[in-house]
Amino acid sequence: MSLTIPKFTLPFSSPARNLTCIAQLTNVPAKISTTPSVSVGRREGLFFLTAAAAAIAQLLPSPSKSLALVLEADDDLELLEKVKKDRKKRLERQGVISSSVAETGYLQELVYKLSKVGQAIEKSDFSAASSVLGQNTNADWVQNVNKAFTKLSSSSEEKTEVDEFNSSLASLFTSVSKQDVEASKVAFVSSASALEKWIDLTGLNARIKGL
């Protein structure tokens, strides 16, 4: 005959009081003096010991739960450090942007030029487009734009967009000089797209108008 041990419910909310209660249960005497006297047999003693052990187990956290709590605490610390680093980078970037008034002006001029060139290409007015662009990529405004790119680009992704922009801009100069409508349109779209992505990455959206 198997002995079914019921779930042992702890009577107190305080762990210390529960342990005291358990200790009292495990120290049940071999005989209980009543009238008439009743002997506590081996089976009854085993019952009390097993129930007490089960109750103690309820008070102690499982190893897996303890490990989970430790890992969760580590994750929280890593997340906090990441937030601090991101905030520091954001503040540093804002400081660089705030001190780059001239560079922001170069970029604003670039947006206006590209807008005029796009309108001229749409009308197949290559004379107007060439007048806005200048003779080649050695033009002063192109050099100024690259100064702004150099100062305001920090990540590899931003620098990749700068390279893409300069490559597309060179193609735009060539296509306009050849009066190639389709090639000029493709080069214009590629230049504008790379510039827009770069501005998004650097957080200059609020400072550059006309995009």
Disulfide bonds with the S-S distance in Angstrom:
none
